[in-house]
Amino acid sequence: MIEGAKAAYRAILAIDNETPRLIQFVLRAVGGRKNSQIVDVGCGYGRALRALRMAGIDAIGIDVNPEIVARNNKDGLKCFTPAEFVAQPIQADVLIMSHVIEHFAPRDLLAFLDGYLDYLRPGGHLLVATPLLSARFFDDFDHIKPYQPVGLSMVFGASGAQVQYYGRHRLKLADVWFRRSPHAVAYARGLYVKSWTTPLLQLINLACALGFRASAGIIGQASGWVGLFEKVDSSV
């Protein structure tokens, strides 16, 4: 009974409204073309790869951890380390970077993006999913900095915005969607150390999640974004 209640509580709080939008953007980017080459950079344990496969979309993943790569391949996913990937004659139609860019400092991110954009064909699309700054952003130990769509457009666009550096490639923002999440208590002792306040705090967060669901996200807050960028042929 207690375990069932805990499972129900976790299920109500576990809101994933981002993955369906990511799939929609991939479908839009490929435009119904068969045999499109889709690459998920920083795929982790294949969450996006599995969602794409369920939608009937083949994709390959890249991850720096060879153990994760081996696990994914064992599970029937096609996955490479970065060194293995660069040895492949791949020109991608879509590059996915889901919850990747926030792990880089600006100059490191510039080099990282430019390096992978070399493998994206002109007219292809970069799909970015990333969190905004929130009370829980730094819960992830190696989150470094939140990025916003305008920042990428300044560095990889053609606006001539006054920034310290520019990417070698040009990107044009084709569409953006802002993820919303329930309001929630984040900084309270009872959420970290069990005390008499713990049930009350959990009840408050449960009510916030229910209100978020009932209002279709209106009673909530922007917590991340998914951006679809088109790679512009710089030779034109």
MDAnalysis code that builds the backbone (N, CA, C; Angstrom):
import MDAnalysis as mda
import numpy as np

u = mda.Universe.empty(708, n_residues=236, atom_resindex=np.repeat(np.arange(236), 3), trajectory=True)
u.add_TopologyAttr("name", ["N", "CA", "C"] * 236)
u.add_TopologyAttr("resid", np.arange(1, 237))
u.add_TopologyAttr("resname", ["MET", "ILE", "GLU", "GLY", "ALA", "LYS", "ALA", "ALA", "TYR", "ARG", "ALA", "ILE", "LEU", "ALA", "ILE", "ASP", "ASN", "GLU", "THR", "PRO", "ARG", "LEU", "ILE", "GLN", "PHE", "VAL", "LEU", "ARG", "ALA", "VAL", "GLY", "GLY", "ARG", "LYS", "ASN", "SER", "GLN", "ILE", "VAL", "ASP", "VAL", "GLY", "CYS", "GLY", "TYR", "GLY", "ARG", "ALA", "LEU", "ARG", "ALA", "LEU", "ARG", "MET", "ALA", "GLY", "ILE", "ASP", "ALA", "ILE", "GLY", "ILE", "ASP", "VAL", "ASN", "PRO", "GLU", "ILE", "VAL", "ALA", "ARG", "ASN", "ASN", "LYS", "ASP", "GLY", "LEU", "LYS", "CYS", "PHE", "THR", "PRO", "ALA", "GLU", "PHE", "VAL", "ALA", "GLN", "PRO", "ILE", "GLN", "ALA", "ASP", "VAL", "LEU", "ILE", "MET", "SER", "HIS", "VAL", "ILE", "GLU", "HIS", "PHE", "ALA", "PRO", "ARG", "ASP", "LEU", "LEU", "ALA", "PHE", "LEU", "ASP", "GLY", "TYR", "LEU", "ASP", "TYR", "LEU", "ARG", "PRO", "GLY", "GLY", "HIS", "LEU", "LEU", "VAL", "ALA", "THR", "PRO", "LEU", "LEU", "SER", "ALA", "ARG", "PHE", "PHE", "ASP", "ASP", "PHE", "ASP", "HIS", "ILE", "LYS", "PRO", "TYR", "GLN", "PRO", "VAL", "GLY", "LEU", "SER", "MET", "VAL", "PHE", "GLY", "ALA", "SER", "GLY", "ALA", "GLN", "VAL", "GLN", "TYR", "TYR", "GLY", "ARG", "HIS", "ARG", "LEU", "LYS", "LEU", "ALA", "ASP", "VAL", "TRP", "PHE", "ARG", "ARG", "SER", "PRO", "HIS", "ALA", "VAL", "ALA", "TYR", "ALA", "ARG", "GLY", "LEU", "TYR", "VAL", "LYS", "SER", "TRP", "THR", "THR", "PRO", "LEU", "LEU", "GLN", "LEU", "ILE", "ASN", "LEU", "ALA", "CYS", "ALA", "LEU", "GLY", "PHE", "ARG", "ALA", "SER", "ALA", "GLY", "ILE", "ILE", "GLY", "GLN", "ALA", "SER", "GLY", "TRP", "VAL", "GLY", "LEU", "PHE", "GLU", "LYS", "VAL", "ASP", "SER", "SER", "VAL"])
u.atoms.positions = np.array([
    [0.837, -1.199, 0.000],
    [0.000, 0.000, 0.000],
    [0.880, 1.260, 0.000],
    [1.851, 1.280, 0.919],
    [2.743, 2.436, 1.028],
    [3.577, 2.571, -0.226],
    [4.117, 1.438, -0.725],
    [4.938, 1.478, -1.935],
    [4.115, 1.941, -3.131],
    [2.851, 1.536, -3.181],
    [1.975, 1.966, -4.262],
    [1.736, 3.465, -4.224],
    [1.570, 4.003, -3.022],
    [1.361, 5.441, -2.862],
    [2.612, 6.214, -3.273],
    [3.782, 5.687, -2.917],
    [5.035, 6.333, -3.296],
    [5.198, 6.336, -4.814],
    [4.847, 5.208, -5.444],
    [4.960, 5.112, -6.900],
    [4.019, 6.103, -7.578],
    [2.801, 6.243, -7.041],
    [1.833, 7.186, -7.597],
    [2.326, 8.622, -7.432],
    [2.919, 8.913, -6.278],
    [3.461, 10.250, -6.008],
    [4.561, 10.583, -7.004],
    [5.478, 9.638, -7.210],
    [6.584, 9.874, -8.148],
    [6.070, 10.022, -9.574],
    [5.047, 9.252, -9.920],
    [4.494, 9.318, -11.283],
    [3.848, 10.679, -11.548],
    [3.182, 11.246, -10.551],
    [2.539, 12.550, -10.729],
    [3.586, 13.647, -10.899],
    [4.688, 13.532, -10.158],
    [5.733, 14.550, -10.234],
    [6.607, 14.388, -11.482],
    [6.634, 13.173, -12.058],
    [7.498, 12.902, -13.222],
    [6.789, 13.348, -14.502],
    [6.917, 14.613, -14.824],
    [6.261, 15.180, -15.999],
    [7.291, 15.347, -17.115],
    [7.120, 14.631, -18.207],
    [8.015, 14.763, -19.361],
    [7.213, 15.311, -20.540],
    [7.172, 16.630, -20.648],
    [6.514, 17.244, -21.793],
    [7.516, 17.680, -22.859],
    [8.784, 17.345, -22.622],
    [9.851, 17.767, -23.534],
    [10.104, 16.756, -24.651],
    [10.142, 15.473, -24.311],
    [10.460, 14.452, -25.312],
    [9.488, 14.467, -26.491],
    [8.162, 14.569, -26.261],
    [7.262, 14.633, -27.419],
    [7.560, 15.808, -28.339],
    [7.936, 16.960, -27.775],
    [8.259, 18.121, -28.596],
    [9.543, 17.880, -29.384],
    [10.511, 17.224, -28.755],
    [11.751, 16.898, -29.455],
    [11.465, 16.015, -30.669],
    [10.605, 15.017, -30.486],
    [10.245, 14.126, -31.592],
    [9.548, 14.905, -32.699],
    [8.647, 15.811, -32.336],
    [7.947, 16.631, -33.328],
    [8.931, 17.454, -34.148],
    [9.928, 18.032, -33.484],
    [10.905, 18.856, -34.192],
    [11.769, 18.002, -35.126],
    [12.112, 16.792, -34.705],
    [12.883, 15.911, -35.578],
    [12.068, 15.580, -36.825],
    [10.791, 15.225, -36.640],
    [9.921, 14.912, -37.776],
    [9.801, 16.101, -38.716],
    [9.708, 17.287, -38.137],
    [9.635, 18.493, -38.970],
    [10.940, 18.693, -39.736],
    [12.066, 18.447, -39.088],
    [13.360, 18.678, -39.718],
    [13.607, 17.733, -40.891],
    [13.205, 16.470, -40.753],
    [13.446, 15.506, -41.833],
    [12.396, 15.619, -42.920],
    [11.245, 16.220, -42.603],
    [10.223, 16.464, -43.608],
    [9.747, 15.233, -44.339],
    [9.704, 14.097, -43.654],
    [9.223, 12.873, -44.287],
    [10.253, 12.171, -45.150],
    [11.473, 12.714, -45.212],
    [12.508, 12.073, -46.022],
    [12.966, 10.780, -45.364],
    [12.998, 9.717, -46.123],
    [13.486, 8.443, -45.615],
    [15.020, 8.424, -45.656],
    [15.585, 7.599, -44.801],
    [17.044, 7.437, -44.737],
    [17.760, 8.707, -44.305],
    [17.074, 9.594, -43.593],
    [17.740, 10.773, -43.043],
    [18.716, 10.327, -41.960],
    [19.853, 10.984, -41.890],
    [20.879, 10.633, -40.910],
    [20.719, 11.527, -39.684],
    [20.315, 10.922, -38.581],
    [20.062, 11.654, -37.342],
    [21.077, 11.205, -36.301],
    [21.752, 12.163, -35.679],
    [22.812, 11.870, -34.727],
    [22.495, 12.547, -33.401],
    [22.451, 11.762, -32.334],
    [22.187, 12.272, -30.990],
    [23.527, 12.396, -30.260],
    [24.017, 13.625, -30.140],
    [25.315, 13.895, -29.520],
    [25.137, 14.003, -28.008],
    [25.892, 13.180, -27.269],
    [25.723, 13.150, -25.823],
    [24.470, 12.403, -25.446],
    [24.295, 11.227, -26.038],
    [23.028, 10.491, -25.937],
    [22.789, 9.852, -24.583],
    [23.841, 9.714, -23.752],
    [23.653, 9.046, -22.465],
    [23.161, 7.625, -22.672],
    [22.236, 7.189, -21.841],
    [21.726, 5.819, -21.937],
    [20.627, 5.655, -22.987],
    [20.514, 6.627, -23.891],
    [19.653, 6.430, -25.055],
    [18.208, 6.810, -24.870],
    [17.918, 7.726, -23.972],
    [16.527, 8.129, -23.761],
    [15.910, 8.651, -25.061],
    [16.590, 9.590, -25.722],
    [16.058, 10.134, -26.970],
    [16.094, 9.102, -28.082],
    [17.149, 8.284, -28.113],
    [17.252, 7.250, -29.146],
    [16.076, 6.281, -29.063],
    [15.705, 5.910, -27.850],
    [14.573, 4.987, -27.677],
    [13.256, 5.652, -28.071],
    [13.100, 6.919, -27.706],
    [11.877, 7.629, -28.076],
    [11.770, 7.772, -29.591],
    [12.890, 8.049, -30.236],
    [12.903, 8.153, -31.697],
    [12.568, 6.809, -32.330],
    [13.131, 5.750, -31.780],
    [12.865, 4.418, -32.333],
    [11.389, 4.059, -32.199],
    [10.780, 4.432, -31.082],
    [9.352, 4.168, -30.898],
    [8.508, 4.956, -31.906],
    [9.052, 6.095, -32.357],
    [8.351, 6.906, -33.354],
    [8.690, 6.467, -34.774],
    [9.460, 5.378, -34.899],
    [9.816, 4.860, -36.211],
    [10.967, 5.586, -36.869],
    [11.813, 6.249, -36.067],
    [12.926, 7.029, -36.596],
    [14.243, 6.378, -36.172],
    [15.081, 6.051, -37.136],
    [16.400, 5.498, -36.840],
    [17.380, 6.625, -36.548],
    [18.223, 6.437, -35.553],
    [19.217, 7.441, -35.202],
    [20.426, 6.738, -34.602],
    [21.552, 7.428, -34.608],
    [22.735, 6.909, -33.944],
    [23.101, 7.848, -32.804],
    [23.783, 7.308, -31.800],
    [24.158, 8.098, -30.645],
    [25.660, 8.212, -30.497],
    [26.077, 9.257, -29.805],
    [27.484, 9.470, -29.467],
    [27.572, 9.756, -27.981],
    [28.495, 9.096, -27.303],
    [28.712, 9.394, -25.891],
    [30.187, 9.194, -25.555],
    [30.705, 10.034, -24.658],
    [32.132, 9.966, -24.307],
    [32.441, 8.781, -23.413],
    [31.421, 8.218, -22.754],
    [31.641, 7.111, -21.831],
    [31.564, 5.787, -22.587],
    [32.692, 5.082, -22.747],
    [32.670, 3.832, -23.520],
    [31.786, 2.753, -22.899],
    [31.614, 2.787, -21.579],
    [30.744, 1.802, -20.935],
    [29.286, 2.043, -21.323],
    [28.891, 3.313, -21.412],
    [27.533, 3.634, -21.844],
    [27.341, 3.246, -23.298],
    [28.349, 3.510, -24.127],
    [28.283, 3.135, -25.542],
    [28.084, 1.628, -25.678],
    [28.865, 0.856, -24.911],
    [28.755, -0.608, -24.967],
    [27.374, -1.064, -24.503],
    [26.855, -0.442, -23.457],
    [25.530, -0.793, -22.937],
    [24.454, -0.508, -23.985],
    [24.549, 0.648, -24.626],
    [23.558, 0.999, -25.646],
    [23.590, 0.023, -26.817],
    [24.788, -0.305, -27.263],
    [24.908, -1.259, -28.375],
    [24.364, -2.629, -27.986],
    [24.592, -3.017, -26.746],
    [24.073, -4.294, -26.255],
    [22.546, -4.277, -26.250],
    [21.965, -3.093, -26.003],
    [20.510, -2.964, -25.977],
    [19.909, -2.775, -27.366],
    [20.745, -2.870, -28.396],
    [20.243, -2.775, -29.760],
    [20.239, -1.380, -30.346],
    [20.835, -0.420, -29.631],
    [20.958, 0.931, -30.152],
    [22.305, 1.071, -30.857],
    [22.364, 1.907, -31.862],
    [23.611, 2.135, -32.584],
    [24.305, 3.327, -31.958],
    [25.483, 3.090, -31.393],
    [26.131, 4.122, -30.601],
    [27.637, 4.075, -30.792],
    [28.272, 5.264, -30.778],
    [29.713, 5.376, -30.962],
    [30.318, 6.262, -29.879],
    [31.602, 6.083, -29.618],
    [32.364, 7.090, -28.895],
    [32.700, 8.198, -29.892],
    [33.115, 9.380, -29.432],
    [33.479, 10.441, -30.385],
    [34.576, 10.011, -31.357],
    [35.570, 9.285, -30.867],
    [36.656, 8.835, -31.752],
    [36.141, 7.878, -32.816],
    [35.218, 7.011, -32.441],
    [34.627, 6.090, -33.413],
    [33.767, 6.839, -34.427],
    [33.075, 7.870, -33.943],
    [32.185, 8.613, -34.833],
    [32.951, 9.345, -35.925],
    [34.044, 10.029, -35.557],
    [34.775, 10.821, -36.547],
    [35.418, 9.938, -37.608],
    [35.547, 8.641, -37.327],
    [36.103, 7.722, -38.317],
    [35.043, 7.255, -39.315],
    [33.778, 7.630, -39.085],
    [32.691, 7.216, -39.968],
    [32.441, 8.292, -41.034],
    [32.129, 7.901, -42.257],
    [31.805, 8.888, -43.312],
    [30.361, 9.372, -43.180],
    [30.097, 10.119, -42.107],
    [28.718, 10.518, -41.803],
    [28.525, 12.015, -42.051],
    [27.497, 12.352, -42.787],
    [27.034, 13.726, -42.952],
    [25.604, 13.747, -42.443],
    [25.384, 14.387, -41.314],
    [24.100, 14.322, -40.636],
    [23.085, 15.290, -41.236],
    [21.825, 14.880, -41.189],
    [20.718, 15.765, -41.536],
    [20.202, 16.485, -40.297],
    [20.297, 15.813, -39.147],
    [19.870, 16.401, -37.875],
    [20.874, 16.032, -36.796],
    [21.341, 17.035, -36.072],
    [22.150, 16.814, -34.872],
    [21.286, 17.146, -33.663],
    [21.194, 16.213, -32.730],
    [20.447, 16.447, -31.491],
    [21.439, 16.632, -30.352],
    [21.257, 17.689, -29.580],
    [22.040, 17.886, -28.358],
    [21.058, 18.148, -27.232],
    [20.647, 17.090, -26.582],
    [19.640, 17.176, -25.532],
    [20.306, 17.164, -24.163],
    [20.227, 18.270, -23.471],
    [20.819, 18.435, -22.140],
    [22.320, 18.175, -22.187],
    [22.948, 18.883, -23.103],
    [24.391, 18.778, -23.317],
    [25.073, 20.129, -23.127],
    [24.562, 21.182, -23.767],
    [25.323, 22.428, -23.848],
    [25.523, 23.093, -22.488],
    [24.629, 22.835, -21.539],
    [24.754, 23.469, -20.219],
    [25.929, 22.930, -19.405],
    [26.581, 21.891, -19.927],
    [27.735, 21.300, -19.250],
    [29.063, 21.907, -19.718],
    [28.994, 22.954, -20.555],
    [30.199, 23.560, -21.110],
    [30.293, 25.034, -20.741],
    [31.535, 25.502, -20.513],
    [31.805, 26.927, -20.429],
    [31.741, 27.504, -21.848],
    [31.488, 28.806, -21.988],
    [31.252, 29.376, -23.317],
    [32.293, 29.043, -24.376],
    [33.554, 29.273, -24.123],
    [34.567, 29.023, -25.161],
    [34.666, 27.531, -25.491],
    [34.523, 26.683, -24.495],
    [34.541, 25.243, -24.746],
    [33.327, 24.828, -25.567],
    [32.182, 25.448, -25.286],
    [30.974, 25.133, -26.043],
    [31.117, 25.578, -27.496],
    [31.736, 26.726, -27.718],
    [31.948, 27.211, -29.076],
    [32.725, 26.174, -29.890],
    [33.820, 25.669, -29.333],
    [34.626, 24.673, -30.041],
    [33.848, 23.372, -30.228],
    [33.094, 22.976, -29.212],
    [32.316, 21.742, -29.273],
    [31.266, 21.816, -30.385],
    [30.512, 22.913, -30.412],
    [29.476, 23.071, -31.430],
    [30.074, 23.161, -32.825],
    [31.105, 23.963, -32.979],
    [31.730, 24.088, -34.294],
    [32.238, 22.741, -34.791],
    [32.817, 21.961, -33.875],
    [33.345, 20.660, -34.265],
    [32.270, 19.727, -34.792],
    [31.130, 19.672, -34.129],
    [30.060, 18.774, -34.582],
    [29.274, 19.359, -35.749],
    [29.196, 20.676, -35.838],
    [28.525, 21.277, -36.981],
    [29.270, 20.997, -38.287],
    [30.545, 20.635, -38.193],
    [31.285, 20.200, -39.385],
    [30.632, 18.976, -40.020],
    [29.931, 18.185, -39.202],
    [29.316, 16.939, -39.686],
    [27.840, 17.119, -40.046],
    [27.355, 18.346, -40.000],
    [25.956, 18.632, -40.354],
    [25.923, 19.269, -41.739],
    [25.141, 18.699, -42.626],
    [25.078, 19.222, -43.995],
    [24.424, 20.607, -44.001],
    [24.787, 21.484, -44.950],
    [24.080, 22.759, -45.093],
    [22.592, 22.515, -45.334],
    [21.757, 23.257, -44.653],
    [20.321, 23.027, -44.721],
    [19.836, 22.029, -43.699],
    [20.772, 21.342, -43.031],
    [20.409, 20.428, -41.955],
    [20.054, 21.197, -40.693],
    [19.669, 20.478, -39.651],
    [19.168, 21.138, -38.446],
    [19.892, 20.663, -37.190],
    [20.171, 21.615, -36.319],
    [20.658, 21.349, -34.967],
    [19.480, 21.508, -34.022],
    [19.231, 20.476, -33.222],
    [18.128, 20.495, -32.265],
    [18.718, 20.505, -30.857],
    [18.459, 21.582, -30.141],
    [19.008, 21.776, -28.800],
    [17.893, 21.730, -27.767],
    [18.075, 20.934, -26.721],
    [17.182, 20.952, -25.568],
    [18.041, 21.232, -24.339],
    [17.665, 22.228, -23.554],
    [18.524, 22.633, -22.442],
    [17.696, 23.341, -21.367],
    [18.100, 23.257, -20.112],
    [17.338, 23.936, -19.055],
    [17.654, 25.422, -18.974],
    [16.705, 26.171, -18.460],
    [16.937, 27.557, -18.085],
    [17.396, 27.582, -16.621],
    [17.859, 28.732, -16.192],
    [18.270, 28.866, -14.802],
    [17.044, 28.763, -13.898],
    [17.096, 27.836, -12.960],
    [16.002, 27.642, -12.013],
    [16.596, 27.269, -10.662],
    [15.720, 27.096, -9.702],
    [16.193, 26.742, -8.358],
    [16.904, 25.403, -8.338],
    [16.620, 24.533, -9.322],
    [17.220, 23.202, -9.316],
    [18.339, 23.042, -10.345],
    [18.707, 24.128, -11.050],
    [19.686, 24.007, -12.132],
    [20.994, 23.396, -11.649],
    [21.500, 23.859, -10.526],
    [22.799, 23.394, -10.050],
    [22.699, 22.141, -9.182],
    [21.520, 21.501, -9.150],
    [21.444, 20.183, -8.519],
    [22.332, 19.199, -9.268],
    [22.443, 19.380, -10.578],
    [23.346, 18.567, -11.382],
    [24.754, 19.102, -11.153],
    [25.641, 18.264, -10.619],
    [26.942, 18.705, -10.144],
    [27.776, 19.370, -11.224],
    [27.648, 18.911, -12.488],
    [28.504, 19.478, -13.530],
    [27.764, 20.400, -14.496],
    [26.606, 20.919, -14.082],
    [25.997, 22.014, -14.830],
    [26.864, 23.252, -14.641],
    [27.224, 23.907, -15.727],
    [28.103, 25.067, -15.648],
    [27.364, 26.375, -15.890],
    [26.556, 26.403, -16.952],
    [25.925, 27.666, -17.324],
    [24.679, 27.398, -18.157],
    [23.572, 28.094, -17.865],
    [22.405, 27.985, -18.743],
    [22.600, 28.865, -19.973],
    [22.080, 28.416, -21.100],
    [22.162, 29.195, -22.343],
    [20.752, 29.456, -22.860],
    [20.616, 30.555, -23.595],
    [19.327, 30.925, -24.151],
    [19.420, 30.998, -25.674],
    [18.285, 30.906, -26.382],
    [18.322, 30.902, -27.847],
    [19.034, 32.108, -28.443],
    [18.832, 33.283, -27.846],
    [19.440, 34.484, -28.407],
    [20.964, 34.420, -28.332],
    [21.498, 33.758, -27.304],
    [22.942, 33.647, -27.174],
    [23.559, 32.850, -28.309],
    [22.951, 31.705, -28.631],
    [23.454, 30.900, -29.742],
    [23.301, 31.647, -31.062],
    [22.200, 32.383, -31.202],
    [21.976, 33.134, -32.434],
    [23.005, 34.249, -32.594],
    [23.436, 34.842, -31.505],
    [24.447, 35.899, -31.574],
    [25.796, 35.351, -32.028],
    [26.171, 34.188, -31.492],
    [27.491, 33.629, -31.783],
    [27.534, 32.945, -33.146],
    [26.410, 32.303, -33.532],
    [26.392, 31.549, -34.784],
    [25.510, 32.205, -35.853],
    [25.034, 33.408, -35.585],
    [24.204, 34.100, -36.556],
    [25.003, 35.067, -37.405],
    [24.290, 35.874, -38.164],
    [24.939, 36.831, -39.060],
    [24.539, 38.256, -38.707],
    [24.170, 38.469, -37.447],
    [23.662, 39.777, -37.051],
    [24.768, 40.790, -36.793],
    [26.017, 40.302, -36.630],
    [27.112, 41.203, -36.305],
    [27.031, 41.717, -34.889],
    [26.335, 40.987, -34.033],
    [26.222, 41.389, -32.631],
    [27.609, 41.459, -32.007],
    [27.777, 42.373, -31.107],
    [29.091, 42.581, -30.517],
    [29.340, 41.571, -29.406],
    [29.905, 40.449, -29.789],
    [30.334, 39.441, -28.825],
    [31.823, 39.213, -29.037],
    [32.450, 38.527, -28.121],
    [33.898, 38.358, -28.172],
    [34.349, 37.386, -29.256],
    [33.472, 36.494, -29.673],
    [33.871, 35.480, -30.636],
    [32.664, 35.004, -31.418],
    [32.939, 34.427, -32.579],
    [31.882, 33.939, -33.460],
    [32.201, 32.507, -33.868],
    [31.158, 31.728, -34.140],
    [31.348, 30.371, -34.629],
    [31.746, 30.377, -36.097],
    [32.336, 29.284, -36.522],
    [32.707, 29.135, -37.928],
    [31.487, 28.873, -38.799],
    [30.417, 28.385, -38.180],
    [29.204, 28.035, -38.914],
    [28.093, 29.039, -38.618],
    [27.139, 29.095, -39.509],
    [25.996, 29.981, -39.321],
    [24.746, 29.155, -39.046],
    [23.986, 29.587, -38.048],
    [22.740, 28.934, -37.684],
    [21.611, 29.955, -37.690],
    [20.448, 29.523, -38.147],
    [19.261, 30.368, -38.131],
    [18.192, 29.662, -37.311],
    [17.655, 30.365, -36.313],
    [16.627, 29.774, -35.463],
    [15.348, 29.585, -36.270],
    [14.928, 28.331, -36.420],
    [13.724, 28.016, -37.189],
    [12.492, 27.953, -36.306],
    [12.666, 27.494, -35.060],
    [11.528, 27.417, -34.143],
    [12.053, 27.202, -32.733],
    [11.258, 27.553, -31.765],
    [11.635, 27.360, -30.365],
    [10.383, 27.077, -29.550],
    [10.546, 26.235, -28.558],
    [9.456, 25.901, -27.631],
    [10.013, 25.974, -26.223],
    [9.289, 26.637, -25.341],
    [9.742, 26.766, -23.958],
    [9.018, 25.765, -23.074],
    [9.804, 24.924, -22.448],
    [9.249, 23.927, -21.529],
    [8.780, 24.604, -20.254],
    [7.637, 24.149, -19.756],
    [7.127, 24.645, -18.492],
    [7.075, 23.498, -17.490],
    [7.296, 23.827, -16.230],
    [7.305, 22.841, -15.160],
    [6.485, 23.372, -13.985],
    [6.048, 22.486, -13.101],
    [5.260, 22.948, -11.952],
    [6.091, 23.832, -11.022],
    [5.422, 24.782, -10.376],
    [6.066, 25.469, -9.260],
    [6.351, 24.421, -8.188],
    [7.411, 24.621, -7.430],
    [7.748, 23.639, -6.400],
    [8.624, 24.281, -5.338],
    [8.485, 23.790, -4.122],
    [9.401, 24.176, -3.061],
    [10.730, 23.472, -3.330],
    [11.815, 24.221, -3.334],
    [13.117, 23.628, -3.629],
    [14.060, 23.670, -2.424],
    [14.081, 24.820, -1.737],
    [15.033, 24.993, -0.646],
    [14.314, 24.883, 0.694],
    [14.257, 23.678, 1.211],
    [13.641, 23.441, 2.518],
    [14.294, 22.210, 3.125],
    [14.645, 22.308, 4.372],
    [15.379, 21.228, 5.042],
    [14.646, 19.898, 4.945],
    [13.315, 19.929, 5.057],
    [12.538, 18.705, 5.067],
    [12.570, 17.928, 3.761],
    [13.012, 18.567, 2.671],
    [13.141, 17.855, 1.395],
    [14.466, 17.117, 1.281],
    [15.381, 17.446, 2.172],
    [16.698, 16.812, 2.151],
    [16.919, 15.887, 3.343],
    [16.386, 16.289, 4.493],
    [16.520, 15.503, 5.720],
    [15.120, 15.264, 6.268],
    [14.758, 14.033, 6.487],
    [13.412, 13.709, 6.929],
    [13.119, 14.346, 8.278],
    [11.991, 15.062, 8.312],
    [11.584, 15.720, 9.553],
    [10.061, 15.825, 9.563],
    [9.513, 16.505, 10.560],
    [8.059, 16.630, 10.639],
    [7.498, 17.460, 9.489],
    [8.366, 18.286, 8.846],
    [7.900, 19.115, 7.732],
    [7.874, 18.359, 6.393],
    [8.503, 17.204, 6.339],
    [8.630, 16.496, 5.068],
    [7.285, 16.182, 4.414],
    [6.328, 15.572, 5.141],
    [5.035, 15.286, 4.499],
    [4.327, 16.538, 3.999],
    [4.439, 17.635, 4.741],
    [3.791, 18.886, 4.339],
    [4.413, 19.418, 3.051],
    [5.734, 19.401, 2.979],
    [6.428, 19.887, 1.790],
    [6.108, 19.013, 0.574],
    [6.049, 17.717, 0.802],
    [5.699, 16.808, -0.289],
    [4.275, 17.047, -0.758],
    [3.384, 17.336, 0.181],
    [1.989, 17.618, -0.168],
    [1.898, 18.911, -0.993],
    [2.685, 19.912, -0.627],
    [2.693, 21.176, -1.370],
    [3.168, 20.942, -2.800],
    [4.262, 20.196, -2.957],
    [4.780, 19.936, -4.299],
    [3.837, 19.056, -5.113],
    [3.151, 18.145, -4.439],
    [2.150, 17.320, -5.118],
    [0.998, 18.198, -5.624],
    [0.538, 19.119, -4.788],
    [-0.545, 20.022, -5.186],
    [-0.126, 20.897, -6.363],
    [1.134, 21.342, -6.354],
    [1.650, 22.145, -7.468],
    [1.670, 21.331, -8.762],
    [2.074, 20.066, -8.669],
    [2.116, 19.205, -9.851],
    [0.712, 18.932, -10.379],
    [-0.226, 18.704, -9.480],
    [-1.613, 18.472, -9.899],
    [-2.203, 19.725, -10.543],
    [-1.901, 20.893, -9.957],
    [-2.375, 22.142, -10.529],
    [-1.787, 22.389, -11.905],
    [-0.522, 22.014, -12.067],
    [0.144, 22.153, -13.367],
    [-0.537, 21.288, -14.417],
    [-0.803, 20.045, -14.060],
    [-1.460, 19.129, -15.004],
    [-2.882, 19.596, -15.332],
    [-3.624, 20.008, -14.309],
    [-5.014, 20.400, -14.516],
    [-5.135, 21.659, -15.360],
    [-4.131, 22.539, -15.291],
    [-4.175, 23.804, -16.036],
    [-3.441, 23.717, -17.365],
    [-3.025, 22.501, -17.747],
    [-2.273, 22.301, -18.994],
    [-1.003, 23.147, -19.029],
    [-0.384, 23.278, -17.858],
    [0.889, 23.978, -17.781],
    [0.809, 25.459, -17.515],
    [-0.399, 26.010, -17.462],
    [-0.525, 27.446, -17.217],
    [-0.032, 27.800, -15.814],
    [-0.408, 26.967, -14.837],
    [0.069, 27.189, -13.469],
    [1.436, 26.506, -13.352],
    [2.448, 27.205, -13.780],
    [3.797, 26.655, -13.777],
    [4.794, 27.732, -14.142],
    [5.991, 27.320, -14.520],
    [7.034, 28.278, -14.831],
    [7.910, 27.737, -15.954],
    [8.485, 28.645, -16.749],
    [9.412, 28.240, -17.809],
    [10.666, 27.674, -17.163],
    [11.068, 26.477, -17.586],
    [12.220, 25.829, -16.966],
    [13.241, 25.322, -17.987],
    [12.941, 25.456, -19.274],
    [13.869, 24.993, -20.291],
    [13.347, 25.328, -21.671],
    [14.111, 24.986, -22.684],
    [13.655, 25.264, -24.045],
    [14.219, 24.234, -25.013],
    [13.507, 24.084, -26.117],
    [13.955, 23.246, -27.225],
    [13.998, 24.136, -28.457],
    [15.163, 24.239, -29.080],
    [15.323, 25.103, -30.232],
    [15.736, 24.327, -31.465],
    [15.127, 24.658, -32.595],
    [15.460, 24.038, -33.872],
    [16.194, 25.077, -34.717],
    [17.458, 24.813, -34.983],
    [18.297, 25.729, -35.744],
    [18.633, 25.118, -37.103],
    [18.535, 25.914, -38.149],
    [18.921, 25.456, -39.481],
    [20.343, 25.918, -39.772],
    [21.158, 25.001, -40.291],
    [22.514, 25.362, -40.687],
    [22.485, 26.049, -42.044],
    [22.975, 27.274, -42.080],
    [22.966, 28.071, -43.300],
    [24.263, 27.843, -44.050],
    [24.170, 27.648, -45.337],
    [25.357, 27.462, -46.173],
    [26.126, 28.775, -46.225],
    [27.266, 28.836, -45.555],
    [28.030, 30.077, -45.469],
    [28.693, 30.469, -46.777],
    [28.706, 29.549, -47.750],
    [29.320, 29.846, -49.044],
    [28.383, 30.623, -49.948],
    [27.081, 30.668, -49.566],
    [26.089, 31.353, -50.394],
    [26.086, 32.846, -50.082],
])
